[in-house]
Amino acid sequence: MEKILFDTPALIELLARRPRAISRLRQMADQGAKLAISILTVAEVYSGVLPGEEEKTERLLDLFDVLPVSDRVARKSGELVAARRRVGRSCALDDMLIAATAIEHGYQLYTSNRKDFEAPRLSFYSPAK
């Protein structure tokens, strides 16, 4: 069974009811994939919820397991940030927390921003075309 961690832009596409995003989600669910999001993604999504969108947001988030930021995830994300800085690459801490969550829990990351998530041992989910 595939384990897929969605990043925030992937959820926003679903909230916007983009047909391609909905089709991919259905495909993953039909294939029995275990779907999850980081607790950080929950915070990022809620930071943009407009009045009247609360119910549809809750319904969408209920489709996913929510993975916490544990001590191991926090340490791993710090290591990822430090490693990128040592080679002159910048990155966002929230992206590295999501990457570390995927790595520590054994999930593939589903994102359209792979360059933001360059990290050793991180694998990406690529949907079938």
DSSP file (Angstrom, degrees, kcal/mol; ACC not computed):
  #  RESIDUE AA STRUCTURE BP1 BP2  ACC     N-H-->O    O-->H-N    N-H-->O    O-->H-N    TCO  KAPPA ALPHA  PHI   PSI    X-CA   Y-CA   Z-CA
    1    1 A M              0   0    0      0, 0.0     2,-0.2     0, 0.0    32,-0.1   0.000 360.0 360.0 360.0 131.8    0.0    0.0    0.0
    2    2 A E        -     0   0    0     29,-0.2    32,-3.2    26,-0.1     2,-0.5  -0.535 360.0-150.8 -77.6 143.5    1.3    3.4   -1.0
    3    3 A K  E     -a   34   0A   0     -2,-0.2   105,-3.1    30,-0.2     2,-0.5  -0.975  17.7-172.7-116.3 119.4    1.6    6.0    1.8
    4    4 A I  E     -ab  35 108A   0     30,-2.9    32,-2.4    -2,-0.5     2,-0.6  -0.955  13.8-160.6-124.7 124.7    1.2    9.6    0.4
    5    5 A L  E     -ab  36 109A   0    103,-3.4   105,-3.2    -2,-0.5     2,-0.3  -0.910  16.6-146.7-102.9 120.1    1.7   12.8    2.3
    6    6 A F  E     -ab  37 110A   0     30,-2.7    32,-0.6    -2,-0.6     2,-0.2  -0.647   7.9-142.4 -84.9 138.7    0.1   15.8    0.6
    7    7 A D     >  -     0   0    0    103,-1.9     4,-1.4    -2,-0.3     3,-0.4  -0.467  33.7 -94.1 -90.9 175.5    1.7   19.3    0.9
    8    8 A T  H  > S+     0   0    0      1,-0.2     4,-2.4     2,-0.2     3,-0.4   0.898 120.6  53.0 -62.2 -47.2   -0.3   22.4    1.3
    9    9 A P  H  > S+     0   0    0      0, 0.0     4,-2.0     0, 0.0    -1,-0.2   0.861 106.3  55.8 -58.4 -32.8   -0.6   23.5   -2.4
   10   10 A A  H  > S+     0   0    0     -3,-0.4     4,-1.2   100,-0.3    -2,-0.2   0.893 109.7  45.7 -65.1 -37.9   -2.0   20.0   -3.2
   11   11 A L  H  X S+     0   0    0     -4,-1.4     4,-2.6    -3,-0.4    -1,-0.2   0.880 108.4  56.0 -70.3 -37.6   -4.7   20.5   -0.6
   12   12 A I  H  X S+     0   0    0     -4,-2.4     4,-2.0     1,-0.2    -2,-0.2   0.886 104.0  54.3 -63.2 -37.2   -5.5   24.0   -1.8
   13   13 A E  H  <>S+     0   0    0     -4,-2.0     5,-2.3     2,-0.2    -1,-0.2   0.886 109.8  47.9 -61.3 -38.0   -6.1   22.6   -5.3
   14   14 A L  H ><5S+     0   0    0     -4,-1.2     3,-1.5     1,-0.2    -2,-0.2   0.912 109.8  51.0 -68.8 -42.2   -8.6   20.2   -3.8
   15   15 A L  H 3<5S+     0   0    0     -4,-2.6    -2,-0.2     1,-0.3    -1,-0.2   0.841 107.9  53.4 -63.0 -32.2  -10.3   23.0   -1.8
   16   16 A A  T 3<5S-     0   0    0     -4,-2.0    -1,-0.3    -5,-0.2    -2,-0.2   0.472 112.9-126.1 -79.5  -1.6  -10.5   25.0   -5.1
   17   17 A R  T < 5 -     0   0    0     -3,-1.5    -3,-0.2     1,-0.2    -2,-0.1   0.876  38.7-179.3  57.8  43.0  -12.2   21.9   -6.6
   18   18 A R     >< -     0   0    0     -5,-2.3     4,-2.3     1,-0.1     3,-0.3  -0.619  27.6-136.2 -72.4 126.1   -9.8   21.6   -9.5
   19   19 A P  H  > S+     0   0    0      0, 0.0     4,-2.6     0, 0.0     5,-0.2   0.864 101.4  51.6 -54.9 -41.8  -11.0   18.6  -11.6
   20   20 A R  H  > S+     0   0    0      1,-0.2     4,-2.2     2,-0.2     5,-0.2   0.907 110.9  48.5 -63.9 -40.8   -7.5   17.2  -12.1
   21   21 A A  H  > S+     0   0    0     -3,-0.3     4,-2.2     2,-0.2    -1,-0.2   0.912 112.7  47.7 -65.3 -42.8   -6.8   17.3   -8.3
   22   22 A I  H  X S+     0   0    0     -4,-2.3     4,-2.4     1,-0.2    -2,-0.2   0.908 111.0  51.6 -65.1 -41.9  -10.1   15.7   -7.5
   23   23 A S  H  X S+     0   0    0     -4,-2.6     4,-2.2    -5,-0.2    -2,-0.2   0.907 110.5  48.4 -61.3 -42.7   -9.5   13.0  -10.1
   24   24 A R  H  X S+     0   0    0     -4,-2.2     4,-2.5     2,-0.2    -1,-0.2   0.897 110.1  51.6 -66.3 -40.0   -6.0   12.2   -8.7
   25   25 A L  H  X S+     0   0    0     -4,-2.2     4,-2.5     2,-0.2    -2,-0.2   0.927 110.9  48.1 -62.0 -44.5   -7.3   12.0   -5.1
   26   26 A R  H  X S+     0   0    0     -4,-2.4     4,-2.9     1,-0.2    -2,-0.2   0.903 110.4  52.4 -61.7 -41.0  -10.0    9.6   -6.2
   27   27 A Q  H  X S+     0   0    0     -4,-2.2     4,-1.6     2,-0.2    -2,-0.2   0.927 110.7  47.0 -61.0 -45.7   -7.4    7.5   -8.1
   28   28 A M  H  <>S+     0   0    0     -4,-2.5     5,-2.4     1,-0.2    -2,-0.2   0.926 114.0  47.3 -62.0 -45.3   -5.2    7.3   -5.0
   29   29 A A  H ><5S+     0   0    0     -4,-2.5     3,-1.6     1,-0.2    -2,-0.2   0.907 109.7  53.2 -64.0 -42.1   -8.2    6.4   -2.8
   30   30 A D  H 3<5S+     0   0    0     -4,-2.9    -1,-0.2     1,-0.3    -2,-0.2   0.814 106.7  53.6 -62.5 -30.2   -9.4    3.7   -5.3
   31   31 A Q  T 3<5S-     0   0    0     -4,-1.6    -1,-0.3    -5,-0.2   -29,-0.2   0.426 119.1-113.0 -84.9   1.3   -5.9    2.2   -5.2
   32   32 A G  T < 5 +     0   0    0     -3,-1.6    -3,-0.2     1,-0.2    -2,-0.1   0.711  54.7 169.0  78.6  20.8   -6.1    2.0   -1.4
   33   33 A A      < -     0   0    0     -5,-2.4     2,-0.7    -6,-0.2   -30,-0.2  -0.353  38.4-122.6 -66.7 145.8   -3.3    4.5   -0.7
   34   34 A K  E     -a    3   0A   0    -32,-3.2   -30,-2.9    -2,-0.0     2,-0.4  -0.834  33.4-156.5 -88.1 118.1   -2.9    5.7    2.9
   35   35 A L  E     +a    4   0A   0     -2,-0.7    30,-2.3    28,-0.2     2,-0.3  -0.810  19.7 162.1-106.0 136.2   -3.3    9.5    2.7
   36   36 A A  E     -ac   5  65A   0    -32,-2.4   -30,-2.7    -2,-0.4     2,-0.3  -0.946  21.9-158.1-146.2 164.8   -1.9   11.9    5.2
   37   37 A I  E     -ac   6  66A   0     28,-2.5    30,-3.1    -2,-0.3     2,-0.2  -0.951  29.9-107.2-137.6 158.6   -1.0   15.5    5.8
   38   38 A S  E >>  - c   0  67A   0    -32,-0.6     4,-1.4    -2,-0.3     3,-0.5  -0.539  27.6-118.5 -80.6 152.3    1.4   17.2    8.3
   39   39 A I  H 3> S+     0   0    0     28,-2.1     4,-1.7     1,-0.2    -1,-0.1   0.799 117.6  61.3 -58.6 -28.2    0.0   19.1   11.3
   40   40 A L  H 3> S+     0   0    0     27,-0.2     4,-2.6     1,-0.2    -1,-0.2   0.874  98.8  54.3 -65.9 -36.7    1.8   22.1    9.7
   41   41 A T  H <> S+     0   0    0     -3,-0.5     4,-2.8     2,-0.2     5,-0.2   0.882 104.2  55.1 -64.3 -37.8   -0.4   21.7    6.6
   42   42 A V  H  X S+     0   0    0     -4,-1.4     4,-2.6     2,-0.2    -1,-0.2   0.945 110.6  45.7 -58.4 -47.5   -3.4   21.9    8.8
   43   43 A A  H  X S+     0   0    0     -4,-1.7     4,-1.5     1,-0.2    -2,-0.2   0.911 113.2  49.3 -62.6 -43.2   -2.2   25.2   10.2
   44   44 A E  H  < S+     0   0    0     -4,-2.6     4,-0.5     2,-0.2    -1,-0.2   0.907 112.2  47.9 -64.9 -41.3   -1.3   26.6    6.7
   45   45 A V  H >< S+     0   0    0     -4,-2.8     3,-1.6     1,-0.2     4,-0.3   0.942 111.5  49.9 -64.1 -46.7   -4.7   25.7    5.3
   46   46 A Y  H >< S+     0   0    0     -4,-2.6     3,-0.9     1,-0.3    -1,-0.2   0.767  98.9  67.0 -65.6 -23.9   -6.5   27.2    8.3
   47   47 A S  T 3< S+     0   0    0     -4,-1.5    -1,-0.3     1,-0.2    -2,-0.2   0.715 108.9  38.8 -67.8 -17.6   -4.5   30.4    7.9
   48   48 A G  T <  S+     0   0    0     -3,-1.6     2,-0.3    -4,-0.5    -1,-0.2   0.318  82.4 126.4-114.1   7.8   -6.3   31.0    4.6
   49   49 A V    <   -     0   0    0     -3,-0.9     5,-0.1    -4,-0.3     3,-0.1  -0.512  47.1-150.4 -71.2 128.3   -9.8   29.8    5.3
   50   50 A L    >   -     0   0    0     -2,-0.3     3,-2.5     1,-0.1     4,-0.3  -0.612  34.9 -78.5 -93.5 156.8  -12.4   32.4    4.5
   51   51 A P  T 3  S+     0   0    0      0, 0.0    -1,-0.1     0, 0.0     0, 0.0  -0.310 121.9  25.4 -54.2 132.8  -15.7   32.9    6.2
   52   52 A G  T 3  S+     0   0    0     -3,-0.1     4,-0.3     0, 0.0     3,-0.2   0.263 103.1  85.6  94.5 -11.0  -18.1   30.3    5.0
   53   53 A E    <>  +     0   0    0     -3,-2.5     4,-2.2     1,-0.1     5,-0.2   0.429  58.8  95.5 -98.8  -0.4  -15.4   27.8    4.0
   54   54 A E  H  > S+     0   0    0     -4,-0.3     4,-2.5     1,-0.2     5,-0.2   0.903  83.4  47.7 -60.3 -44.9  -15.0   26.2    7.4
   55   55 A E  H  > S+     0   0    0      1,-0.2     4,-2.4     2,-0.2    -1,-0.2   0.925 113.5  45.5 -66.2 -45.7  -17.3   23.2    6.7
   56   56 A K  H  > S+     0   0    0     -4,-0.3     4,-1.9     1,-0.2    -1,-0.2   0.860 112.9  52.7 -67.3 -32.6  -15.8   22.3    3.3
   57   57 A T  H  X S+     0   0    0     -4,-2.2     4,-2.7     2,-0.2    -2,-0.2   0.935 109.7  47.9 -65.6 -46.0  -12.3   22.6    4.8
   58   58 A E  H  X S+     0   0    0     -4,-2.5     4,-2.1     1,-0.2    -2,-0.2   0.914 110.1  52.5 -59.9 -44.2  -13.2   20.3    7.7
   59   59 A R  H  < S+     0   0    0     -4,-2.4     4,-0.4     1,-0.2    -1,-0.2   0.905 112.2  45.8 -60.3 -41.7  -14.7   17.7    5.3
   60   60 A L  H >< S+     0   0    0     -4,-1.9     3,-1.8     1,-0.2     4,-0.3   0.951 111.9  49.5 -66.7 -48.9  -11.5   17.7    3.2
   61   61 A L  H >< S+     0   0    0     -4,-2.7     3,-1.7     1,-0.3    -1,-0.2   0.816 100.3  66.3 -62.4 -29.7   -9.1   17.5    6.1
   62   62 A D  T 3< S+     0   0    0     -4,-2.1    -1,-0.3     1,-0.3    -2,-0.2   0.667  89.4  67.3 -64.9 -15.7  -11.2   14.6    7.5
   63   63 A L  T <  S+     0   0    0     -3,-1.8     2,-0.3    -4,-0.4    -1,-0.3   0.628  98.1  64.6 -76.3 -13.1  -10.1   12.5    4.5
   64   64 A F  S <  S-     0   0    0     -3,-1.7     2,-0.3    -4,-0.3   -28,-0.3  -0.836  80.1-123.5-117.7 146.0   -6.5   12.5    5.7
   65   65 A D  E     -c   36   0A   0    -30,-2.3   -28,-2.5    -2,-0.3     2,-0.6  -0.658  32.8-133.9 -74.1 143.1   -4.5   11.2    8.7
   66   66 A V  E     -c   37   0A   0     -2,-0.3   -28,-0.2   -30,-0.2   -30,-0.0  -0.913  15.8-153.0-106.3 119.8   -2.8   14.1   10.4
   67   67 A L  E     -c   38   0A   0    -30,-3.1   -28,-2.1    -2,-0.6   -27,-0.2  -0.763  13.6-133.8 -95.6 134.1    0.9   13.4   11.3
   68   68 A P        -     0   0    0      0, 0.0     2,-0.9     0, 0.0    -1,-0.1  -0.252  16.7-112.2 -80.7 167.8    2.4   15.2   14.2
   69   69 A V        -     0   0    0      4,-0.1     2,-0.1   -31,-0.1    29,-0.0  -0.896  45.8-175.4 -97.0 103.9    5.8   17.0   14.5
   70   70 A S     >  -     0   0    0     -2,-0.9     4,-2.7     1,-0.1     5,-0.2  -0.324  43.1 -95.8 -89.4 175.9    7.6   14.7   16.9
   71   71 A D  H  > S+     0   0    0      1,-0.2     4,-2.7     2,-0.2     5,-0.2   0.914 127.5  51.4 -57.6 -42.6   11.1   15.3   18.5
   72   72 A R  H  > S+     0   0    0      1,-0.2     4,-2.6     2,-0.2    -1,-0.2   0.907 110.8  47.2 -62.9 -42.3   12.5   13.1   15.7
   73   73 A V  H  > S+     0   0    0      2,-0.2     4,-2.6     1,-0.2    -1,-0.2   0.918 112.3  50.3 -65.1 -42.9   10.8   15.1   13.0
   74   74 A A  H  X S+     0   0    0     -4,-2.7     4,-2.0     2,-0.2    -2,-0.2   0.925 113.4  45.0 -61.8 -45.0   11.9   18.4   14.5
   75   75 A R  H  X S+     0   0    0     -4,-2.7     4,-2.3     1,-0.2    -2,-0.2   0.929 113.1  50.5 -64.3 -44.7   15.5   17.2   14.7
   76   76 A K  H  X S+     0   0    0     -4,-2.6     4,-2.4     1,-0.2    -2,-0.2   0.909 109.3  50.8 -60.9 -42.6   15.5   15.8   11.2
   77   77 A S  H  X S+     0   0    0     -4,-2.6     4,-2.4     1,-0.2    -1,-0.2   0.904 109.3  51.1 -64.5 -39.6   14.1   19.0    9.8
   78   78 A G  H  X S+     0   0    0     -4,-2.0     4,-2.5     1,-0.2    -1,-0.2   0.904 109.8  50.1 -61.6 -40.9   16.8   21.0   11.5
   79   79 A E  H  X S+     0   0    0     -4,-2.3     4,-2.4     2,-0.2    -2,-0.2   0.894 110.0  50.7 -63.0 -40.2   19.4   18.7   10.1
   80   80 A L  H  X S+     0   0    0     -4,-2.4     4,-2.0     2,-0.2    -2,-0.2   0.918 111.5  47.2 -64.8 -43.6   17.9   19.2    6.6
   81   81 A V  H  X S+     0   0    0     -4,-2.4     4,-2.3     1,-0.2    -2,-0.2   0.940 113.4  48.4 -62.1 -47.4   17.9   23.0    6.9
   82   82 A A  H  X S+     0   0    0     -4,-2.5     4,-2.1     1,-0.2    -2,-0.2   0.897 110.0  52.2 -61.3 -41.5   21.5   23.0    8.2
   83   83 A A  H  X S+     0   0    0     -4,-2.4     4,-0.9     1,-0.2    -1,-0.2   0.898 110.8  47.3 -63.5 -40.7   22.7   20.6    5.4
   84   84 A R  H ><>S+     0   0    0     -4,-2.0     5,-3.0     1,-0.2     3,-0.6   0.901 110.8  51.5 -68.1 -39.8   21.2   22.9    2.7
   85   85 A R  H ><5S+     0   0    0     -4,-2.3     3,-1.9     1,-0.2    -2,-0.2   0.871 102.0  61.1 -64.8 -36.0   22.7   26.0    4.2
   86   86 A R  H 3<5S+     0   0    0     -4,-2.1    -1,-0.2     1,-0.3    -2,-0.2   0.802 108.2  44.0 -61.9 -28.1   26.1   24.4    4.3
   87   87 A V  T <<5S-     0   0    0     -4,-0.9    -1,-0.3    -3,-0.6    -2,-0.2   0.183 124.8-102.0-102.7  17.2   26.0   24.1    0.5
   88   88 A G  T < 5S+     0   0    0     -3,-1.9     2,-0.5     1,-0.2    -3,-0.2   0.704  78.9 132.8  77.3  20.1   24.6   27.6    0.0
   89   89 A R      < -     0   0    0     -5,-3.0    -1,-0.2    -6,-0.2     2,-0.2  -0.891  44.0-147.3-107.1 132.1   21.0   26.6   -0.6
   90   90 A S        +     0   0    0     -2,-0.5     2,-0.3    -3,-0.1    -9,-0.0  -0.561  21.7 169.7 -90.8 161.2   18.2   28.3    1.2
   91   91 A C        -     0   0    0     -2,-0.2     2,-0.4    26,-0.0    26,-0.1  -0.977  35.6-102.7-162.4 161.6   15.0   26.7    2.2
   92   92 A A     >  -     0   0    0     -2,-0.3     4,-2.0    24,-0.3     3,-0.2  -0.760  22.5-137.6 -91.7 135.7   11.9   27.3    4.3
   93   93 A L  H  > S+     0   0    0     -2,-0.4     4,-2.3     1,-0.2     5,-0.2   0.886 104.2  56.2 -59.2 -39.9   11.7   25.6    7.7
   94   94 A D  H  > S+     0   0    0      1,-0.2     4,-1.9     2,-0.2    -1,-0.2   0.885 106.6  50.1 -63.2 -36.4    8.1   24.7    7.2
   95   95 A D  H  > S+     0   0    0     -3,-0.2     4,-2.6     1,-0.2    -1,-0.2   0.908 111.2  48.5 -65.7 -40.7    8.9   22.8    4.0
   96   96 A M  H  X S+     0   0    0     -4,-2.0     4,-2.7     2,-0.2    -2,-0.2   0.823 108.1  54.9 -70.5 -29.7   11.7   20.9    5.7
   97   97 A L  H  X S+     0   0    0     -4,-2.3     4,-1.9     2,-0.2    -1,-0.2   0.904 110.9  45.5 -65.7 -40.4    9.3   20.0    8.6
   98   98 A I  H  X S+     0   0    0     -4,-1.9     4,-2.2     2,-0.2    -2,-0.2   0.916 113.6  49.3 -68.0 -42.8    7.0   18.5    6.0
   99   99 A A  H  X S+     0   0    0     -4,-2.6     4,-2.4     1,-0.2    -2,-0.2   0.934 111.8  48.7 -60.4 -45.9    9.8   16.7    4.3
  100  100 A A  H  X S+     0   0    0     -4,-2.7     4,-2.9     1,-0.2     5,-0.2   0.860 108.2  54.9 -63.7 -35.6   11.1   15.4    7.6
  101  101 A T  H  X S+     0   0    0     -4,-1.9     4,-1.9     2,-0.2    -1,-0.2   0.935 109.7  46.6 -61.3 -46.4    7.5   14.2    8.5
  102  102 A A  H  X>S+     0   0    0     -4,-2.2     5,-2.7     2,-0.2     4,-0.8   0.928 115.4  46.1 -61.3 -45.6    7.4   12.3    5.2
  103  103 A I  H ><5S+     0   0    0     -4,-2.4     3,-0.9     1,-0.2    -2,-0.2   0.952 114.1  46.4 -63.2 -51.2   10.8   10.7    5.7
  104  104 A E  H 3<5S+     0   0    0     -4,-2.9    -1,-0.2     1,-0.2    -2,-0.2   0.799 118.6  41.2 -65.8 -29.9   10.3    9.8    9.4
  105  105 A H  H 3<5S-     0   0    0     -4,-1.9    -1,-0.2    -5,-0.2    -2,-0.2   0.434 112.5-114.5 -98.9  -0.5    6.8    8.2    8.8
  106  106 A G  T <<5 +     0   0    0     -3,-0.9     2,-0.3    -4,-0.8    -3,-0.2   0.844  65.0 143.1  74.5  34.9    7.8    6.5    5.5
  107  107 A Y      < -     0   0    0     -5,-2.7    16,-0.5    -6,-0.2     2,-0.3  -0.750  50.5-125.9-105.0 152.8    5.5    8.5    3.2
  108  108 A Q  E     -b    4   0A   0   -105,-3.1  -103,-3.4    -2,-0.3     2,-0.5  -0.760  32.9-121.5 -87.1 144.1    6.0    9.7   -0.4
  109  109 A L  E     -bd   5 124A   0     14,-2.8    16,-2.6    -2,-0.3     2,-0.7  -0.768  15.7-154.3 -93.2 130.9    5.5   13.4   -0.7
  110  110 A Y  E     +b    6   0A   0   -105,-3.2  -103,-1.9    -2,-0.5     2,-0.3  -0.903  40.1 134.8-103.9 107.4    2.9   14.7   -3.2
  111  111 A T        -     0   0    0     -2,-0.7     3,-0.2    14,-0.4    -2,-0.0  -0.978  55.5-146.4-149.1 156.2    3.9   18.2   -4.3
  112  112 A S  S    S+     0   0    0     -2,-0.3     3,-0.2     1,-0.2     2,-0.2   0.353  95.9  67.8-101.2   2.4    4.2   20.3   -7.3
  113  113 A N    >   +     0   0    0      1,-0.2     3,-1.6     2,-0.1     4,-0.5  -0.447  53.8 155.3-118.3  56.7    7.2   22.1   -5.8
  114  114 A R  G >   +     0   0    0      1,-0.3     3,-1.7    -3,-0.2    -1,-0.2   0.834  69.5  63.0 -55.9 -35.5    9.8   19.4   -5.7
  115  115 A K  G >  S+     0   0    0      1,-0.3     3,-0.8     2,-0.2    -1,-0.3   0.804  98.7  56.5 -62.6 -27.4   12.7   22.0   -5.8
  116  116 A D  G <  S+     0   0    0     -3,-1.6   -24,-0.3     1,-0.2    -1,-0.3   0.623 109.6  46.8 -75.4 -12.3   11.5   23.3   -2.4
  117  117 A F  G <   +     0   0    0     -3,-1.7     2,-0.4    -4,-0.5    -1,-0.2   0.076  68.8 151.0-120.5  22.5   11.8   19.9   -0.8
  118  118 A E    <   +     0   0    0     -3,-0.8    -3,-0.1    -4,-0.1   -34,-0.1  -0.416  23.8 142.9 -61.4 116.5   15.2   18.6   -1.9
  119  119 A A    >   -     0   0    0     -2,-0.4     3,-1.6     3,-0.2    -2,-0.0  -0.978  54.4 -99.5-156.6 141.0   16.2   16.3    0.9
  120  120 A P  T 3  S+     0   0    0      0, 0.0     3,-0.1     0, 0.0   -17,-0.1  -0.342 106.9  13.5 -61.3 143.3   18.1   13.0    1.1
  121  121 A R  T 3  S+     0   0    0      1,-0.2     2,-0.5   -18,-0.0     0, 0.0   0.438  92.8 129.5  71.0   2.0   15.9    9.9    1.5
  122  122 A L    <   -     0   0    0     -3,-1.6     2,-0.4    -5,-0.1    -1,-0.2  -0.768  40.4-164.2 -88.0 126.0   12.7   11.9    0.5
  123  123 A S        -     0   0    0     -2,-0.5   -14,-2.8   -16,-0.5     2,-0.4  -0.845   7.7-139.9-110.0 150.9   10.7   10.2   -2.2
  124  124 A F  B     -d  109   0A   0     -2,-0.4     2,-0.5   -16,-0.3   -14,-0.2  -0.825  11.6-125.5-110.9 144.8    8.0   11.8   -4.2
  125  125 A Y        -     0   0    0    -16,-2.6   -14,-0.4    -2,-0.4  -121,-0.0  -0.774  23.5-168.7 -86.0 128.2    4.7   10.5   -5.4
  126  126 A S        -     0   0    0     -2,-0.5     3,-0.1   -16,-0.1   -16,-0.1  -0.956  16.8-137.2-118.4 111.0    4.2   10.7   -9.1
  127  127 A P        -     0   0    0      0, 0.0     2,-0.1     0, 0.0  -103,-0.0  -0.319  25.8-104.1 -66.8 148.4    0.7   10.0  -10.3
  128  128 A A              0   0    0      1,-0.1     0, 0.0  -104,-0.1     0, 0.0  -0.453 360.0 360.0 -67.2 143.4    0.1    7.9  -13.3
  129  129 A K              0   0    0     -2,-0.1    -1,-0.1    -3,-0.1     0, 0.0   0.470 360.0 360.0 -85.9 360.0   -0.9   10.0  -16.3
